[in-house]
């Protein structure tokens, strides 16, 4: 019988955040480190991705990346 590894919702959410960062970096043709820093600087992870996790994780990777780029640029423009 196989051992099934269970992961917590927090771990699932952290993996989703990593996916958001990586997909956004690919779309912007830049490094994930730069995108993470930009998101961190404007609070995108804490104030957008985490609170809207349930809605966001049902979207396609392409839609998520496009939305993240739009949101990131908008939030950076407000600073």
C-alpha atoms as one frame of an Amber mdcrd trajectory, in Angstrom:
protein
   0.000   0.000   0.000   1.263   3.478  -0.860   1.966   6.054   1.784   0.036
   9.212   1.058   1.723  12.434   2.053  -0.661  15.118   3.188   0.311  18.765
   3.070  -1.311  21.619   4.905  -3.403  24.359   3.343  -0.574  26.779   4.183
   1.852  24.686   2.135  -0.612  24.575  -0.753  -1.026  28.348  -0.599   2.746
  28.904  -0.528   3.107  26.700  -3.610   0.388  28.754  -5.308   2.201  31.993
  -4.472   5.389  30.553  -5.970   3.432  29.652  -9.107   2.061  33.203  -9.323
   5.551  34.658  -9.021   7.074  32.287 -11.575   4.262  32.758 -14.126   4.460
  36.537 -13.739   8.240  36.474 -14.161   7.886  34.430 -17.359   5.342  36.865
 -18.759   7.562  39.847 -17.887  10.630  38.014 -19.184  12.503  38.636 -15.941
  13.707  36.654 -12.926  11.422  35.318 -10.241  13.647  37.069  -7.675  12.912
  40.463  -9.232   9.174  39.761  -9.403   9.120  38.540  -5.798  10.886  41.706
  -4.644   8.527  43.926  -6.630   5.484  42.105  -5.229   6.902  42.303  -1.721
   7.583  46.048  -2.073   3.936  46.827  -2.851   2.397  44.186  -0.567   0.835
  42.231  -3.423   1.276  38.838  -1.795  -0.193  39.782   1.590  -2.889  42.141
   0.345  -3.964  40.571  -2.952  -2.851  36.994  -3.542  -3.522  35.594  -0.063
  -6.894  37.313   0.530  -8.109  36.313  -2.949  -6.575  32.837  -3.011  -9.890
  30.985  -3.372 -10.903  32.938  -6.474  -7.428  33.142  -8.002  -6.474  29.482
  -7.784  -9.402  28.507  -9.986  -8.030  30.618 -12.867  -5.662  29.437 -15.576
  -1.965  30.128 -15.133  -2.083  32.521 -18.098  -4.973  34.533 -16.645  -3.295
  34.657 -13.256  -0.036  35.927 -14.763  -1.807  38.583 -16.825  -3.769  39.730
 -13.775  -0.646  39.805 -11.615   1.230  41.936 -14.162  -1.672  44.371 -14.399
  -2.078  44.571 -10.628   1.657  44.845  -9.981   2.074  47.716 -12.432  -0.989
  49.464 -11.057   0.156  49.159  -7.444   3.691  50.249  -8.318   2.235  53.305
 -10.062   0.490  54.333  -6.852   3.716  54.389  -4.825
